[in-house]
Amino acid sequence: MSFEPAALPHHRFLRGQPWFASLSEDARTTLLERSLTLAGRKGEVMLAAGTPVQGWYAVLSGLAKLQSTSSEGRVSAFLGVPDGEWFGEGSVLKTEARRYDVIALRDTVLLCLPRTEFNTLLANSLPFNHFLVAHLNRRLGQAMTIIEAGRLRSPEQRVALYLSRVFWQGRRRLVLSQEELGHLAGLSRQTVNRALKSMEQLGLVSLEFGRVAMLDEQALAAYATRPGTTSTSPP
């Protein structure tokens, strides 16, 4: 695993960001030249907890999960990041070491916007700041949803939440394996399979070729948040 100079796909990604066009020509050129990529295979720790934070990251292709491990070895995955999304803004805004592992759930390529360039944008670009605030607000909403789901929702609802637009905004179609979904929801594959079978019977999802796809987004959201279904069944 090694950093490489940004290539054309990464340039296209940066040029597509809503704040990029507002930058000066020199600033755009510098950003493209200094951005880096990092490739990892499925299951690989791409960014390790305890290591220095080099910048702000986006998933260019693949799927990554953010997870922490307790001193007793208990693993808690708290967010999945699909291609096209940024993550790690809290880490780059602070000077402490990374507090979680970033693991590839599929073969994955990350883009790194180095800390120096991030701080320059933060200090000089109003559109960048607007984008960052909106992004942070969405991450806060996701964090609150995760806390609520762990305390109040049944395993079935937790699976539904991790398939919903709360975590996959802007996706017209989401395709995940049961293994990936189990990693993200913090549930066993057996529990995920049981929950998905129930949702398939309700016409909420499709289970074909070992993949999970949403069929009825609104009904799925209603299922995930309906009251009175707290469960104490094991994960």
C-alpha positions in Angstrom: 0.0 0.0 0.0 1.5 3.3 -1.0 0.6 6.9 -1.9 0.7 7.8 -5.6 0.4 11.1 -7.5 -3.2 12.0 -8.3 -4.3 10.7 -11.7 -7.0 11.8 -14.0 -9.9 10.1 -12.2 -9.0 12.0 -9.0 -8.8 15.2 -10.9 -12.3 14.6 -12.2 -13.5 14.0 -8.7 -12.0 17.2 -7.3 -13.2 19.3 -10.3 -16.7 17.9 -9.6 -16.8 19.3 -6.0 -19.2 22.2 -5.6 -16.5 24.5 -4.1 -13.7 23.7 -6.7 -14.8 26.1 -9.4 -14.7 29.1 -7.0 -11.0 28.7 -6.4 -8.4 30.7 -8.3 -6.6 29.0 -11.2 -3.4 28.7 -9.2 -5.3 27.2 -6.2 -7.0 24.6 -8.4 -3.7 23.6 -10.0 -2.0 23.3 -6.6 -4.8 21.2 -5.3 -4.7 18.8 -8.2 -0.9 18.5 -8.0 -0.8 17.8 -4.3 -3.7 15.4 -3.8 -2.7 11.8 -3.3 -4.3 8.4 -3.7 -4.2 5.3 -1.5 -5.3 1.8 -2.7 -6.2 -1.1 -0.5 -7.5 -4.6 -0.9 -10.6 -6.0 0.7 -10.1 -6.4 4.4 -7.0 -4.3 4.5 -6.5 -1.5 7.2 -6.0 1.5 5.0 -5.6 4.1 7.7 -4.7 2.8 11.2 -5.8 4.1 14.6 -3.0 5.9 16.4 -1.2 7.1 13.2 -0.8 10.8 12.3 -3.6 12.3 10.3 -2.3 13.4 6.9 -5.4 15.0 5.5 -9.0 14.8 4.5 -10.1 11.7 2.7 -12.7 10.7 0.1 -13.6 7.2 -1.3 -12.9 7.3 -5.0 -14.0 3.7 -5.6 -15.0 0.8 -3.4 -16.4 0.9 0.1 -14.7 1.6 3.5 -15.8 1.3 7.1 -14.7 3.3 10.1 -14.3 1.3 13.2 -12.7 1.4 16.7 -11.4 -1.4 18.9 -11.7 -1.4 22.7 -8.8 -2.4 25.0 -10.6 -5.7 25.4 -10.6 -6.3 21.7 -14.3 -5.5 21.1 -14.8 -4.0 17.6 -17.4 -1.4 16.8 -18.0 -0.3 13.3 -19.8 3.0 13.2 -19.9 4.2 9.6 -19.7 2.9 6.0 -18.4 5.3 3.4 -19.2 4.6 -0.3 -17.5 6.0 -3.3 -17.9 9.7 -3.8 -18.1 10.6 -0.1 -15.6 12.4 2.2 -14.7 11.3 5.7 -12.3 12.2 8.5 -13.0 15.9 8.7 -13.0 15.8 12.5 -9.6 14.1 12.5 -8.0 16.7 10.2 -9.5 19.6 12.1 -7.7 18.3 15.2 -4.0 17.6 15.8 -4.3 14.3 17.6 -3.6 10.9 16.2 -6.3 9.1 14.3 -8.8 7.5 16.7 -10.2 4.8 14.4 -9.2 2.3 11.7 -10.4 2.8 8.1 -10.8 -0.7 6.6 -11.6 -1.6 3.0 -14.8 -3.7 2.7 -14.1 -4.0 -1.0 -11.0 -3.2 -3.1 -10.9 0.5 -2.4 -9.1 3.7 -3.6 -9.0 6.7 -1.4 -8.2 10.3 -2.2 -6.2 12.3 0.3 -6.5 16.1 0.4 -3.4 16.9 2.4 -3.7 18.8 5.7 -1.9 21.9 4.3 -4.3 22.2 1.4 -7.3 21.5 3.6 -6.3 24.3 6.0 -5.7 26.7 3.1 -9.2 26.0 1.8 -10.6 26.4 5.3 -9.0 29.8 5.7 -9.7 31.2 2.3 -12.8 29.6 0.6 -16.3 30.4 1.7 -17.9 27.8 -0.6 -15.6 25.2 0.9 -16.6 26.2 4.4 -20.3 26.0 3.4 -19.8 22.5 2.0 -17.9 21.4 5.1 -20.5 22.7 7.6 -23.3 20.9 5.6 -21.2 17.7 5.6 -20.5 17.9 9.3 -24.2 18.5 10.0 -25.1 15.3 8.1 -22.4 13.3 10.0 -23.9 14.6 13.2 -27.3 13.4 12.2 -25.9 10.0 11.3 -24.2 9.8 14.7 -27.4 10.6 16.5 -29.2 7.9 14.5 -26.6 5.3 15.4 -26.9 6.1 19.1 -30.7 5.9 19.0 -30.7 2.7 17.0 -28.4 1.0 19.4 -30.6 2.0 22.4 -34.1 1.9 21.0 -34.3 -0.1 17.8 -34.6 -3.8 17.1 -31.9 -5.6 15.1 -34.3 -5.7 12.1 -34.7 -1.9 12.3 -31.0 -1.4 12.6 -30.5 -3.3 9.4 -33.1 -1.2 7.7 -31.5 2.0 9.0 -28.2 1.0 7.6 -29.8 0.5 4.2 -31.6 3.9 4.3 -30.8 7.3 2.9 -29.6 8.4 6.4 -26.4 6.6 5.5 -26.5 6.5 1.7 -27.7 10.0 0.7 -28.0 10.6 -3.0 -27.9 6.9 -4.0 -30.6 5.9 -6.4 -29.8 2.2 -5.9 -27.7 0.6 -3.2 -26.2 -2.8 -3.5 -24.5 -4.4 -0.5 -23.6 -7.9 0.5 -25.0 -9.4 3.7 -21.5 -9.6 5.0 -20.9 -5.9 4.4 -24.2 -4.9 5.9 -23.4 -7.0 9.0 -20.0 -5.3 9.4 -21.7 -1.8 9.2 -24.6 -2.6 11.5 -22.5 -4.4 14.1 -24.7 -7.6 13.8 -24.0 -11.2 13.0 -24.6 -12.5 9.5 -27.3 -14.7 10.9 -29.2 -11.8 12.4 -28.8 -9.8 9.2 -30.0 -12.7 7.1 -33.1 -13.1 9.3 -33.9 -9.4 9.2 -33.5 -9.2 5.4 -35.7 -12.2 4.9 -38.4 -10.4 6.8 -38.0 -7.3 4.8 -37.9 -9.2 1.5 -41.3 -10.7 2.4 -42.6 -7.2 2.9 -41.3 -6.1 -0.5 -38.8 -3.7 1.0 -35.6 -5.2 -0.4 -34.4 -7.7 -3.0 -32.0 -10.5 -2.3 -30.5 -11.8 -5.5 -27.0 -13.3 -6.1 -26.0 -12.7 -2.5 -26.6 -9.0 -2.7 -29.1 -6.7 -1.0 -30.9 -4.0 -3.0 -33.5 -1.5 -1.8 -36.9 -1.7 -3.6 -39.1 0.8 -1.7 -37.1 3.6 -0.1 -40.0 5.3 1.7 -41.5 2.0 3.1 -38.0 1.0 4.2 -37.6 4.3 6.1 -41.0 3.9 7.8 -40.1 0.3 8.8 -36.8 1.5 10.3 -38.3 4.2 12.5 -41.7 2.8 13.4 -42.4 2.9 17.2 -42.9 0.1 19.6 -40.5 -2.5 18.1 -37.5 -2.5 20.5 -36.0 -5.9 20.6 -33.7 -7.6 23.1 -32.7 -10.4 20.7 -29.0 -11.0 20.5 -27.0 -9.5 17.6 
